[in-house]
Amino acid sequence: MATTPLLPDSRTESDGSAVIRVLSYNIRSMRDDTGALARVISACAPDLVLLQEAPRFFRWRKKLARLASEAGLVTLSGGATAAGPALLCSLRATVERTEDVLLPLTPGLHRRGFATAVVRFGGARLGVLSCHLSLQKDERYEQGGMLLDRLAGMGVEHAVAGGDLNDSPDGRTFRRLAGSLTDCWAAAPWGGEHTSTPAEPRKRIDALFVTGGVEVLGCGVPLGHPGVTGTDLRAATDHLPVLAALRVPAA
């Protein structure tokens, strides 16, 4: 596997701004190789992890806490209480508040939700939202609007949102989000682009977005990143992760 240029390390700047690493990852309810999953997450050294398809049933809290511990992180919010999306964070984060949001249920379709939080890194204050949008195009488009509304209502100037969109960059919902937010891959492509499937990635359906004022230093699938192996990426789950380095201004 080719060597990928290194992303900046996490740090707090002298002006109070913060450089942080954010990882988005669909983990398929931890039904695959959880050791490989934890190794991938740990190697990316994230400050925040936006999970989709976190465990939702029997002993789901214990399973999520175990994954966080093995990756050197702690559970922040979400899981069954958000219908699948969840948030993990490093001890570097100071947590202001969390909220799990269940979206309107369309009869016959899977329940969806958002895991959200407001955190601080040094002098930087950041809203965070993890999502897993619908497979049904009209419902997905409405959920995209709800995501934008939720970010606008969090009472923060800067935010990061991401997850499994079930939509590609030319899709209506993806374009709706990219029209109001910055698509991190498009702003500063790094590593690999496509996230599905791990064995033969051809589609970019997982993404990270930021609000204005957040600088994207690099974003993409961490192919060739130190400690991230192709074997682990294929064994961990049925999606590839998206890793971004962001500079968040001081509040």
TIVEX-576525 format. One record per residue (C-alpha): residue in three letters; chain; y, z, x; residue number from 1. Coordinates in Angstrom, 1 decimal. Example, Ala and Ser with C-alpha at 12.3 -4.5 7.8 and 13.67 -1.06 7.14 Angstrom:
2
ALA,A,-4.5,7.8,12.3,1 .
SER,A,-1.1,7.1,13.7,2 .
END
This chain:
251
MET,A,0.0,0.0,0.0,1 .
ALA,A,3.4,-0.9,1.4,2 .
THR,A,5.8,1.8,2.5,3 .
THR,A,8.6,2.5,0.0,4 .
PRO,A,12.0,3.6,1.2,5 .
LEU,A,12.5,7.3,0.7,6 .
LEU,A,14.6,8.6,-2.2,7 .
PRO,A,17.2,11.2,-1.3,8 .
ASP,A,16.0,14.8,-1.3,9 .
SER,A,17.3,17.3,-3.9,10 .
ARG,A,20.4,19.1,-2.8,11 .
THR,A,23.6,20.7,-3.9,12 .
GLU,A,26.8,19.1,-2.6,13 .
SER,A,29.9,21.0,-1.3,14 .
ASP,A,31.9,19.8,-4.3,15 .
GLY,A,29.4,21.5,-6.7,16 .
SER,A,27.6,18.2,-7.7,17 .
ALA,A,23.8,18.0,-7.4,18 .
VAL,A,21.3,15.4,-6.3,19 .
ILE,A,18.2,15.9,-8.4,20 .
ARG,A,14.9,14.1,-8.8,21 .
VAL,A,13.6,13.4,-12.3,22 .
LEU,A,10.1,12.2,-13.1,23 .
SER,A,9.0,10.7,-16.5,24 .
TYR,A,5.2,10.5,-17.0,25 .
ASN,A,2.9,9.8,-20.0,26 .
ILE,A,-0.1,12.1,-19.2,27 .
ARG,A,-2.5,11.1,-22.0,28 .
SER,A,-3.1,14.7,-23.1,29 .
MET,A,-4.6,15.5,-19.7,30 .
ARG,A,-7.8,13.7,-20.6,31 .
ASP,A,-8.2,12.1,-17.2,32 .
ASP,A,-8.2,13.5,-13.6,33 .
THR,A,-5.9,16.5,-13.8,34 .
GLY,A,-6.1,17.1,-10.1,35 .
ALA,A,-4.9,13.6,-9.4,36 .
LEU,A,-2.1,14.1,-12.0,37 .
ALA,A,-0.9,17.3,-10.3,38 .
ARG,A,-1.0,15.7,-6.9,39 .
VAL,A,1.2,12.7,-8.1,40 .
ILE,A,3.7,15.0,-9.7,41 .
SER,A,3.8,17.4,-6.7,42 .
ALA,A,4.2,14.6,-4.2,43 .
CYS,A,7.3,13.3,-6.1,44 .
ALA,A,9.0,16.7,-5.6,45 .
PRO,A,10.8,16.5,-9.0,46 .
ASP,A,13.4,19.0,-10.2,47 .
LEU,A,12.7,17.9,-13.8,48 .
VAL,A,9.6,16.3,-15.3,49 .
LEU,A,9.8,14.5,-18.7,50 .
LEU,A,6.2,14.4,-20.0,51 .
GLN,A,4.8,12.4,-22.9,52 .
GLU,A,1.4,13.0,-24.6,53 .
ALA,A,1.3,16.6,-23.3,54 .
PRO,A,-1.6,18.6,-24.8,55 .
ARG,A,-1.0,19.4,-28.5,56 .
PHE,A,-4.2,21.1,-29.7,57 .
PHE,A,-6.7,23.8,-28.5,58 .
ARG,A,-5.1,26.0,-25.8,59 .
TRP,A,-2.3,23.5,-25.2,60 .
ARG,A,0.1,26.0,-23.8,61 .
LYS,A,-2.5,27.2,-21.2,62 .
LYS,A,-3.2,23.6,-20.2,63 .
LEU,A,0.4,22.7,-19.8,64 .
ALA,A,1.1,25.8,-17.8,65 .
ARG,A,-1.8,25.1,-15.5,66 .
LEU,A,-0.5,21.6,-14.8,67 .
ALA,A,3.0,23.0,-14.1,68 .
SER,A,1.6,25.6,-11.7,69 .
GLU,A,-0.6,23.1,-9.8,70 .
ALA,A,2.4,20.9,-9.4,71 .
GLY,A,4.6,23.8,-8.2,72 .
LEU,A,6.7,23.8,-11.4,73 .
VAL,A,7.2,25.9,-14.6,74 .
THR,A,7.1,24.9,-18.2,75 .
LEU,A,10.5,24.4,-19.8,76 .
SER,A,9.9,23.3,-23.3,77 .
GLY,A,7.9,21.0,-25.6,78 .
GLY,A,4.2,20.3,-26.1,79 .
ALA,A,2.7,20.7,-29.6,80 .
THR,A,6.0,22.0,-30.9,81 .
ALA,A,7.7,18.6,-30.1,82 .
ALA,A,4.6,16.6,-31.1,83 .
GLY,A,3.8,15.6,-27.5,84 .
PRO,A,6.9,15.4,-25.3,85 .
ALA,A,7.4,18.2,-22.9,86 .
LEU,A,9.6,19.3,-20.0,87 .
LEU,A,8.8,20.9,-16.7,88 .
CYS,A,11.2,22.1,-14.1,89 .
SER,A,11.5,23.5,-10.6,90 .
LEU,A,12.7,27.0,-10.0,91 .
ARG,A,15.9,25.4,-8.7,92 .
ALA,A,17.0,24.8,-12.4,93 .
THR,A,18.9,27.4,-14.3,94 .
VAL,A,18.0,27.1,-18.0,95 .
GLU,A,20.8,27.5,-20.6,96 .
ARG,A,18.8,26.6,-23.7,97 .
THR,A,15.9,24.5,-25.0,98 .
GLU,A,15.1,22.9,-28.4,99 .
ASP,A,12.1,21.1,-29.7,100 .
VAL,A,12.9,18.5,-32.3,101 .
LEU,A,10.5,17.0,-34.8,102 .
LEU,A,11.5,13.6,-36.1,103 .
PRO,A,11.0,12.4,-39.7,104 .
LEU,A,7.4,11.7,-40.5,105 .
THR,A,6.5,8.2,-41.8,106 .
PRO,A,3.4,8.5,-44.0,107 .
GLY,A,0.4,7.0,-42.2,108 .
LEU,A,2.1,7.1,-38.7,109 .
HIS,A,1.9,9.6,-35.9,110 .
ARG,A,4.4,12.5,-35.9,111 .
ARG,A,7.0,12.1,-33.1,112 .
GLY,A,9.6,14.5,-31.6,113 .
PHE,A,11.9,15.2,-28.7,114 .
ALA,A,11.7,18.0,-26.1,115 .
THR,A,15.3,18.9,-25.1,116 .
ALA,A,17.1,21.3,-22.8,117 .
VAL,A,20.3,22.0,-21.1,118 .
VAL,A,20.0,23.1,-17.4,119 .
ARG,A,22.2,23.7,-14.4,120 .
PHE,A,21.7,22.8,-10.8,121 .
GLY,A,24.5,24.4,-8.7,122 .
GLY,A,27.7,23.5,-10.4,123 .
ALA,A,26.1,20.5,-12.3,124 .
ARG,A,25.3,20.9,-15.9,125 .
LEU,A,22.8,18.4,-17.5,126 .
GLY,A,21.2,17.7,-20.9,127 .
VAL,A,17.6,16.6,-20.8,128 .
LEU,A,15.5,14.8,-23.4,129 .
SER,A,11.9,13.6,-23.3,130 .
CYS,A,10.6,11.1,-25.9,131 .
HIS,A,7.6,9.1,-27.0,132 .
LEU,A,8.8,6.5,-29.5,133 .
SER,A,6.8,4.9,-32.2,134 .
LEU,A,4.4,1.9,-32.0,135 .
GLN,A,6.0,0.6,-35.2,136 .
LYS,A,9.1,-1.5,-34.4,137 .
ASP,A,11.3,-0.4,-37.3,138 .
GLU,A,10.5,3.3,-36.9,139 .
ARG,A,11.0,3.0,-33.2,140 .
TYR,A,14.4,1.5,-33.6,141 .
GLU,A,15.5,4.3,-35.9,142 .
GLN,A,14.2,6.8,-33.4,143 .
GLY,A,16.2,5.2,-30.7,144 .
GLY,A,19.3,5.9,-32.8,145 .
MET,A,18.2,9.5,-33.3,146 .
LEU,A,17.8,9.8,-29.6,147 .
LEU,A,21.4,8.7,-29.0,148 .
ASP,A,22.7,11.0,-31.8,149 .
ARG,A,20.8,14.0,-30.3,150 .
LEU,A,22.3,13.4,-26.8,151 .
ALA,A,25.8,13.1,-28.3,152 .
GLY,A,25.2,16.4,-30.1,153 .
MET,A,24.0,18.4,-27.1,154 .
GLY,A,27.5,19.4,-26.1,155 .
VAL,A,27.2,18.2,-22.5,156 .
GLU,A,29.1,15.6,-20.6,157 .
HIS,A,26.1,14.4,-18.6,158 .
ALA,A,22.5,13.9,-19.6,159 .
VAL,A,19.2,12.2,-18.7,160 .
ALA,A,16.8,10.9,-21.3,161 .
GLY,A,13.5,9.1,-20.9,162 .
GLY,A,9.9,8.6,-21.7,163 .
ASP,A,7.4,6.2,-23.1,164 .
LEU,A,9.5,3.8,-25.3,165 .
ASN,A,6.6,1.6,-26.4,166 .
ASP,A,9.2,-1.2,-25.9,167 .
SER,A,10.1,-3.5,-23.0,168 .
PRO,A,13.6,-4.3,-21.8,169 .
ASP,A,13.9,-7.3,-24.0,170 .
GLY,A,12.9,-5.3,-27.1,171 .
ARG,A,15.4,-4.3,-29.8,172 .
THR,A,15.0,-0.5,-29.2,173 .
PHE,A,15.2,-0.7,-25.4,174 .
ARG,A,18.3,-2.8,-25.7,175 .
ARG,A,19.8,-0.3,-28.1,176 .
LEU,A,19.4,2.5,-25.6,177 .
ALA,A,20.6,0.4,-22.7,178 .
GLY,A,23.6,-0.6,-24.6,179 .
SER,A,24.8,3.0,-24.8,180 .
LEU,A,23.2,4.5,-21.7,181 .
THR,A,22.5,3.4,-18.1,182 .
ASP,A,19.0,2.0,-17.5,183 .
CYS,A,18.2,3.7,-14.2,184 .
TRP,A,15.8,1.0,-13.0,185 .
ALA,A,18.4,-1.7,-13.7,186 .
ALA,A,21.1,0.3,-12.0,187 .
ALA,A,19.2,1.0,-8.7,188 .
PRO,A,15.7,-0.5,-8.6,189 .
TRP,A,13.4,1.2,-6.1,190 .
GLY,A,9.6,1.3,-5.8,191 .
GLY,A,7.7,-0.6,-8.5,192 .
GLU,A,9.0,-1.8,-11.9,193 .
HIS,A,6.1,-2.0,-14.3,194 .
THR,A,4.4,1.1,-15.7,195 .
SER,A,1.5,-0.2,-17.8,196 .
THR,A,-1.3,-0.2,-17.0,197 .
PRO,A,-2.0,1.5,-13.7,198 .
ALA,A,-4.8,-0.9,-12.7,199 .
GLU,A,-2.8,-4.0,-13.4,200 .
PRO,A,0.9,-3.1,-14.3,201 .
ARG,A,2.6,-5.9,-16.2,202 .
LYS,A,5.0,-4.1,-18.6,203 .
ARG,A,7.9,-1.7,-18.2,204 .
ILE,A,7.6,0.5,-21.3,205 .
ASP,A,8.5,3.8,-19.6,206 .
ALA,A,12.1,4.3,-18.5,207 .
LEU,A,14.8,6.8,-17.6,208 .
PHE,A,18.4,6.5,-18.9,209 .
VAL,A,21.6,8.5,-18.0,210 .
THR,A,25.0,8.9,-19.5,211 .
GLY,A,28.2,7.8,-17.9,212 .
GLY,A,29.2,9.6,-14.7,213 .
VAL,A,25.7,10.2,-13.5,214 .
GLU,A,25.1,8.1,-10.3,215 .
VAL,A,21.6,6.6,-10.0,216 .
LEU,A,20.6,6.6,-6.3,217 .
GLY,A,17.2,4.9,-7.0,218 .
CYS,A,14.6,4.6,-9.7,219 .
GLY,A,11.2,3.2,-10.2,220 .
VAL,A,7.4,3.7,-9.9,221 .
PRO,A,6.7,5.7,-6.7,222 .
LEU,A,4.3,3.2,-5.2,223 .
GLY,A,3.9,4.0,-1.5,224 .
HIS,A,5.9,7.2,-1.8,225 .
PRO,A,4.6,9.8,0.7,226 .
GLY,A,1.6,11.6,-0.9,227 .
VAL,A,1.3,9.3,-3.8,228 .
THR,A,-1.9,7.2,-3.5,229 .
GLY,A,-3.0,4.3,-5.6,230 .
THR,A,-6.3,6.1,-6.2,231 .
ASP,A,-4.5,9.1,-7.7,232 .
LEU,A,-2.2,6.9,-9.8,233 .
ARG,A,-5.1,5.0,-11.3,234 .
ALA,A,-7.1,8.2,-11.9,235 .
ALA,A,-4.3,10.4,-13.3,236 .
THR,A,-3.6,8.7,-16.7,237 .
ASP,A,-3.1,5.3,-18.3,238 .
HIS,A,0.6,5.0,-17.4,239 .
LEU,A,2.5,4.9,-14.1,240 .
PRO,A,5.3,7.4,-13.6,241 .
VAL,A,9.0,6.7,-13.2,242 .
LEU,A,10.9,8.6,-10.6,243 .
ALA,A,14.7,8.7,-10.2,244 .
ALA,A,17.1,10.3,-7.8,245 .
LEU,A,20.4,11.1,-9.6,246 .
ARG,A,23.7,12.6,-8.5,247 .
VAL,A,25.2,14.7,-11.3,248 .
PRO,A,28.8,15.7,-11.1,249 .
ALA,A,29.9,19.3,-11.2,250 .
ALA,A,30.8,20.5,-14.7,251 .
END
